[in-house]
Amino acid sequence: MRLDKFLKVSRLIKRRTLAKEVCDQGRITINGQVAKAGSAVKAGDELVVRFGQKLVTVRIDDVREMVRKDEAAMMYTIISEAPVS
């Protein structure tokens, strides 16, 4: 699945266009590599997302095309949240 679509489906980022912009700015890494919006993600990958002044590290547990709102949080596990230094 594309990274921008995963971010939207999992509700880490609300809109796919916003997810694409964040990717294009280089604010997301997959397993330590800077990721583009079209980068493929799979279960087991580790994402680091920079939201403003906060770094959020997430492990992908499940990849699904469609998911209900109450099940979206089960697609990933938040490993850590830290302020940007």
N, C-alpha and C positions, 0 to 999 in steps of 0.2 A: 504494500500500500504506500502511496505517496505520503511524505512527511506532512505536507500542508493539510491533506485530507484527514490524516490520523489526528492532528491537533484539533481539528474542528469536530470530528466524530467523538473524540474522547472528552471534548469540552474543556481542554486546557486553554484554548483560545476560541472565542465565540464565533468568529467569522473566518471563512477560508481565505478571503482576500487579505485580511489582517495577518493570518498565519503565513501567507506567501510573502508579505512585506517583511515580517520579522525574520523569515528565513533568508531573504535576499540581503538583509542588513548584516548577516553573519552572526546573529545572536543565538543560534542554536548549534549544538554539536551532537553528533551521534557517535558514541564510542570513541570520543576524543577527536573526531574529524569534523571540521566545519561543514555544515549540511546546507544543501540547497532545497528549495521547495519540492522538487521532483525526486529527491533521494528516497530510496526504498527503506522502509522500516519493517522489522519483524519482531516477534516475541523474543525477549531476552536482551534487546538493545537497551542502551542507557543514553538518555537524552539529558543535556544540560541546557536549560533555557534561561536567558537573562531577561527578566521582567523589570524594567526600570533600574532600581538599585538593589535588586534581589536576584540571586542565582538559585534556581530550583533544579535539583537533580531527580530524574524520574526513570524508573525501570518499566519497560513495556511488558505487560503480562499477557495481553491478548490483542489480536488485531481482527476487527470485524468491520464490515462495510456499513452496517446500520445497527444502531443500538438505542434503546430507550434512555431517557434522561436519567432515571434512577439507577441504571446499570452502567452508565458511562465511567464512573469512578473506578469500576472493577477492571478497566482496561489497563490501568497503570498503578504503580506503587511509588509514592513519594519517598525518596531515600533521604534527601536533606534539603533544607532551605537555609541560605546564608546570605548576609548582606555583601554587596560588591565592595571590595576593598580598593 
